[in-house]
Amino acid sequence: MANIVGALFVMGANGYTVISPLDVYYSGKETYFTPAPWAYFLWPVIHLLVLGTCTYQFSGRGKELIIDIIGWNLPLLDFLNAMYIYSWTNQEYKYALVFIVFTCSVVSKIYRLVKLSTVRNICDELFLHLPFSLYHGWTTCLIFTTAFAAFGVDAEIEPVRIWTKVFVFLSLFTLQTIASAYAYASAEGDLPACLAVSWFIWAVFVNQTPEKSPFVHWCALGAAILSLCWLMRSAIGLELKIRNRNANNVRFGFSGNDNEGSRLLGGH
């Protein structure tokens, strides 16, 4: 029950910040690494998937993975996420940075536990691998934008300076490195995590117009285009994985419904 209550609370809180008349993601501090507000619509998608995860725990397979393996990490994740939302809503960005770092560390632990498990059915894919791959990629991106909000200059009143350009470039480069690591994490890559990173970088490109800073704008465009390469690599790897599985099923006379210990979405 703790998982369900926590998931519903965080989903409601985060959903409110997205559709709130207070315009939390529209009226916050504008930096040179702030994404377009529509980027945050990924939150409701993630929380809906996590709610599915909480429902899945009532099955035998779900109990084995969620209750016995993930355990109290999921309620802890909900708590930390709620504190991040609260801090961000109140524009206490330094506190928000602390909470998003801890949130990402808990997500990373769950992510590793999920990746170590063997996929047995489509529910494992939809309610374990997909949500936490998205969650991991998305919270990694939020560390960067929250750090800029906490320590960066206000883009509405201060011009971009050399050190801001350096940190923007390094942040984009680091995100590309992370996306490539997702893409080559396994034979089929981690498509949802790559998608989250690419989604974020494109949102940064859209929001950072040439009028604000031509350097940031064009760097973000280059990074966004490059992120599609990692996305494509994961998509191709996934397609090849599916084809190889189907070929092996036909070769050995297995049906398409047989269980297979391989991941189709963001696995190893």
Phi, psi and omega in degrees: 000327180300322179297316183291315180299315180297317181295317179296320180295312181293321179297318178294316181295315181288324176298322179295320180295331181285318185256004185297143174293348178285349178054055184304317183270002179253336187243011178282187180294129180264118179245182178273014175225017179282127177281166173298145184303330181295345178300328185285355174290354173290334178303308180301325178297314180298315184290327175296320178294320178293326175298322174297323176300316180295325177289323181295338182294345180277353174273164181298313179294320179295319178298319180301318185271316188276312182282312187279327185259306181287317174061227186280001176296329181290312174299324177297320177299317179298318180296311182296322178295319179297321179292325176297314180299316180298314182294318181294319181298325180270009178058033173264077194289331178291319175294321179300322179296318179299315183289325180287331175294315178293322177300314181295325179293321178290319176301320180298321178295314178296320179303315179295318180297319180294318182293333179282345180276157180264129178287129180244339181203177183293334179293324175300321180293310188286324189252359177233299185289315182296307183297319185278339170291314175299315182301315183294313179297319183290314181292331174298317178295321182294334176300318182291311182292328177288324176297320177295322178294325183283321188236350182277170180281159177278115185292343182280340184234346182237137177287158179288134180246175188300319182290327175296317178299319180298313182291326175296313180298314180296323179294316178296320178296318179296318178296324176295320178297318179295317180297320178294325177294321175298316184295328182251017179294336180203181181299322181262359180070186179238086186299312182298320180294318176299322179297318180297317180294315180297317178303316181294314183294321176297323178293324175296315179300316182296320184281329182270086184284161177300333179295327179285308179196111178301323181298310181295318182301309185284329174296318179295322177297314178300318179294322180295317179295318179296326180297333177292333178294316179292324177295317179295321180298318179293321180295318179294318178298321178294317179298317178295323178297316180295317180297316179296322178296313180296321179296319179292323178298317179292319183297318184261005175077024178273152175275164181293347182267358180294148179288146176222137181272051176226153182265140178257334180236106173065042180242189178245000000 
